[in-house]
């Protein structure tokens, strides 16, 4: 299958490039390059790319001949989403819906949209399936809701969109992120001896390994159309819902001599939700996530040791998306809409 992979140089995309290539797909990438050089170990795999590098600039001509689009590219977390909320909606909502419409007009048969369980938002202790209502508490979460709602009407006999609502992702990647909870707690603890909590630890969060997200993408591409047509799937398992305080204990146990401490402003977090991945397991058994958080933390610690992670790096612009964006804006390389200035 000839597949356009947007965001191929990002945290998930750098792993998906390998997973989808190993599955035999012919990949072409599209990436804005905002995180070029932010590598962890080996660089992300090289792919042939479209002649444009922003999802907002894709035309039907660019998509002719593709069988599928896997759309990972997005403003990737809540802090950046709140930096300029209109740009978040422009990229994550409007550009995603336009990309899907453009793909359909170009004859692309499948569209796999990387959504998020954050669209459930402030849901409390109830375990949610895909029929649950939405209650997003951030621009990022709401943008994913709006994108799903605008892409769905495009579904017909010739165009099959699928929405993968990823749990909070963790794990090693050539484009590691240090601003997702498991990676951050493990990285700071490894370097400082402190598992630094930035909330009171009570919120629930479903967690999923980056490789399991990519396996789900591959499974959707290969699935019979009737199983995935205009369907949403939580990419998660019920067993891998954790309170943040439980994740802190896992990290503490994985790194001898560490202790749990709390930031001065640690307090409640409105983002609190638990999910089930039973639908994914039923429809696409091969896509059921396999990794556990303790396994992922051990993997991260081994990678930190192998690659010599030093104090301060996990929260530097190399691994923290908001700091990287601030760095590029301060240097005048990108504008407030996260577009490169003068072809930088």
C-alpha positions in Angstrom: 0.0 0.0 0.0 1.3 3.5 -0.9 0.9 5.6 2.3 1.4 9.2 3.1 2.6 9.5 6.7 2.2 13.0 8.0 4.4 14.0 11.0 6.9 11.3 10.1 9.7 13.0 11.9 7.8 13.4 15.2 7.7 11.3 18.4 5.2 8.8 17.1 6.1 9.2 13.4 9.7 8.3 13.8 8.6 4.9 15.2 5.7 4.5 12.8 8.1 5.0 9.8 9.9 1.8 10.8 6.8 -0.2 11.8 4.9 0.6 8.6 8.0 0.0 6.4 8.6 -3.3 8.0 4.9 -4.2 7.3 5.7 -3.7 3.6 4.1 -0.3 2.9 5.6 2.2 0.5 5.9 5.3 2.6 6.2 9.0 1.7 6.6 11.5 4.5 5.3 15.0 5.2 6.7 16.9 8.1 7.1 20.6 9.0 10.6 20.0 10.4 10.0 21.9 13.6 11.9 19.3 15.6 14.8 18.7 13.2 17.9 17.8 15.1 16.0 16.9 18.3 17.2 13.3 18.1 17.6 10.7 20.8 20.2 8.2 19.7 19.8 7.2 16.0 18.1 9.7 13.8 14.6 9.1 12.5 14.4 7.0 9.3 14.7 8.9 6.1 11.7 8.9 3.8 11.0 10.4 0.4 8.8 13.5 1.1 6.1 15.6 -0.6 7.3 18.9 -2.2 5.4 20.7 0.6 6.1 20.4 4.4 3.0 21.7 6.0 -0.4 19.9 6.1 -2.0 23.2 5.5 -0.5 23.4 2.0 -1.4 19.9 0.6 -3.4 19.8 -2.6 -5.2 17.0 -4.4 -2.4 16.8 -6.9 0.1 16.0 -4.1 -2.1 13.0 -3.0 -2.7 11.4 -6.4 -1.6 7.7 -6.4 -1.8 7.2 -2.6 -3.9 4.4 -1.2 -4.0 5.8 2.3 -3.1 8.8 4.5 -1.9 8.2 8.1 -2.3 11.6 9.7 -0.1 12.0 12.8 0.9 15.7 12.3 -0.5 18.0 14.9 0.2 20.6 17.5 1.1 17.9 19.9 0.2 18.8 23.4 -1.8 21.0 25.7 0.9 23.7 26.5 1.5 24.5 22.9 -2.2 24.2 22.2 -2.9 27.0 24.7 0.0 29.2 23.4 -2.1 30.2 20.4 -5.4 28.4 20.5 -6.5 29.6 17.0 -3.4 28.0 15.5 -4.2 24.8 17.3 -7.7 24.7 15.8 -6.3 25.7 12.4 -3.8 22.8 12.3 -5.4 20.1 14.4 -9.1 20.7 13.4 -9.5 22.6 10.1 -6.3 21.4 8.3 -7.0 17.8 9.3 -10.6 18.0 8.0 -9.3 19.7 4.8 -6.6 17.1 4.4 -9.2 14.3 4.6 -11.4 16.1 2.0 -8.5 16.6 -0.3 -7.5 12.9 0.1 -11.0 11.8 -0.8 -11.1 14.1 -3.9 -7.7 12.6 -5.0 -9.1 9.0 -4.8 -7.3 8.0 -1.6 -9.3 5.1 -0.1 -8.3 5.2 3.6 -7.6 7.9 6.1 -6.2 7.0 9.6 -6.6 10.0 11.9 -4.4 10.1 15.1 -6.9 11.4 17.6 -6.6 11.3 21.4 -8.3 10.1 24.5 -7.9 13.7 25.8 -11.2 14.4 24.1 -12.9 12.7 27.0 -11.4 15.4 29.3 -12.8 15.7 32.8 -14.5 12.3 33.0 -13.6 11.2 36.5 -13.4 7.6 37.6 -15.8 6.0 35.1 -14.2 3.6 32.5 -15.1 5.0 29.1 -15.7 3.3 25.8 -16.0 5.0 22.4 -19.6 5.9 22.9 -18.8 8.2 25.9 -19.5 11.9 25.6 -16.8 14.4 25.1 -15.7 16.8 27.8 -12.3 18.3 26.6 -10.7 20.8 28.9 -8.0 22.1 26.5 -7.9 23.5 23.0 -5.9 20.4 22.0 -8.6 18.0 23.2 -11.4 20.1 21.6 -9.6 20.3 18.3 -9.5 16.5 18.1 -13.3 16.4 18.8 -14.0 18.9 16.0 -11.7 17.1 13.6 -13.4 13.8 14.1 -16.8 15.4 13.7 -15.9 17.1 10.4 -14.1 14.1 8.9 -16.9 11.6 9.6 -19.4 13.0 7.0 -16.8 12.3 4.3 -17.1 8.6 4.8 -18.7 6.7 1.9 -18.3 3.7 -0.3 -15.0 5.0 -1.6 -13.5 6.7 1.5 -12.9 5.1 4.8 -11.7 7.2 7.7 -10.7 5.7 11.1 -10.1 7.5 14.3 -7.4 6.2 16.7 -8.0 7.8 20.1 -4.5 7.2 21.6 -4.0 7.0 25.3 -1.2 9.1 26.7 1.9 7.8 24.9 5.2 6.9 26.4 8.4 5.0 25.5 11.6 5.3 23.5 11.6 7.0 20.1 14.3 8.5 17.9 12.4 11.8 18.5 11.9 11.3 22.2 9.5 13.6 24.0 10.2 14.6 27.6 6.9 16.4 28.1 4.7 13.3 28.3 4.1 12.1 31.8 5.9 8.7 31.9 9.0 9.9 30.0 9.2 13.1 32.1 8.9 11.4 35.5 11.5 8.8 34.5 13.9 11.2 32.9 13.9 13.7 35.8 14.2 10.9 38.3 17.1 9.3 36.4 19.1 12.5 36.4 18.2 14.0 39.7 17.1 11.2 42.0 13.7 12.9 42.4 10.5 11.7 40.9 9.1 15.2 40.5 5.3 15.4 40.6 3.7 18.4 38.9 0.2 17.6 40.0 -1.2 16.1 43.2 -1.0 12.7 41.6 -4.8 11.9 41.8 -5.8 12.1 38.2 -6.4 9.0 36.1 -4.6 8.6 32.8 -4.7 5.7 30.3 -1.2 5.0 29.0 0.1 3.3 25.9 3.5 2.5 24.5 4.5 4.3 21.3 5.2 1.0 19.5 1.6 -0.2 20.3 0.2 3.0 18.8 2.1 2.3 15.6 1.0 -1.4 15.6 -2.6 -0.1 15.8 -2.0 2.1 12.8 -0.6 -0.9 10.8 -3.5 -3.1 11.9 -6.1 -0.5 10.7 -4.4 -0.2 7.3 -4.5 -3.9 6.8 -8.0 -4.6 8.3 -11.1 -5.5 6.2 -12.8 -2.2 5.4 -16.1 -3.1 7.1 -14.3 -3.5 10.5 -12.8 0.0 10.5 -15.0 2.2 8.3 -15.8 5.5 10.1 -15.0 3.9 13.4 -13.3 5.2 16.5 -11.0 3.1 18.6 -9.4 3.8 22.0 -5.8 2.7 21.6 -5.5 1.4 25.2 -6.2 -1.4 27.6 -8.3 -1.1 30.7 -5.4 -2.6 32.8 -3.1 0.3 31.7 -5.1 3.1 33.4 -3.1 4.6 36.2 -3.3 7.4 38.7 -0.2 9.6 38.2 0.8 8.8 41.8 1.0 5.1 40.7 3.2 6.0 37.8 5.5 7.9 40.2 5.8 4.7 42.4 6.7 2.6 39.3 9.5 5.1 38.4 10.7 5.2 42.1 10.9 1.4 42.2 12.7 1.2 38.8 15.5 3.7 39.8 17.1 2.7 43.1 17.6 5.6 45.6 15.0 7.9 44.1 12.3 9.6 46.1 9.0 11.2 45.2 8.8 15.0 45.6 6.2 17.5 44.7 6.6 20.8 42.8 5.6 23.9 44.8 2.6 24.5 42.5 1.5 20.8 42.3 -2.2 20.7 42.5 -5.3 19.1 41.0 -5.4 18.4 37.2 -8.7 18.7 35.4 -7.6 16.1 32.9 -8.8 12.9 34.5 -10.2 9.9 32.5 -10.0 6.1 32.3 -10.8 4.1 29.1 -11.3 0.6 27.9 -9.8 -0.7 24.7 -12.2 -3.6 24.4 -13.5 -2.5 21.0 -10.0 -2.5 19.5 -9.2 -5.9 21.0 -12.5 -7.3 19.6 -12.3 -5.9 16.1 -8.5 -6.0 15.7 -7.0 -8.5 18.1 -3.4 -8.1 16.7 -3.6 -4.4 17.6 -4.2 -4.9 21.3 -1.4 -3.0 23.2 1.2 -5.4 24.6 3.5 -3.2 26.7 3.0 -2.2 30.4 4.2 0.9 32.1 6.8 -0.9 34.2 8.3 -2.4 31.1 8.3 1.0 29.4 10.0 2.7 32.3 12.7 0.0 32.4 13.2 0.5 28.7 13.5 4.3 29.1 16.0 3.9 32.0 18.2 1.6 29.9 18.0 4.1 27.0 18.9 7.0 29.3 22.0 5.1 30.5 23.0 4.0 27.0 22.8 7.5 25.6 24.1 9.4 28.5 21.1 11.5 29.5 22.3 14.4 31.7 20.5 16.6 34.2 18.3 19.3 32.5 18.2 17.6 29.1 14.8 15.9 29.5 13.1 19.3 30.0 15.3 21.2 27.4 14.2 22.4 24.0 15.6 19.2 22.6 12.9 17.1 24.2 10.2 19.5 25.4 8.0 20.8 22.5 6.9 24.1 24.0 10.5 25.1 24.7 11.5 24.2 21.2 8.7 26.3 19.8 9.6 29.2 22.0 13.2 28.9 20.9 12.3 29.0 17.2 9.9 31.9 17.7 12.4 33.9 19.7 15.0 33.4 17.0 12.5 34.7 14.4 12.5 31.4 12.5 8.8 30.7 12.8 5.8 33.0 13.3 2.8 32.7 15.6 1.0 30.3 13.2 4.0 28.0 13.5 5.0 28.6 9.9 8.7 29.0 8.9 9.7 32.6 8.2 11.3 33.3 4.8 11.8 29.6 4.1 14.0 29.1 7.2 
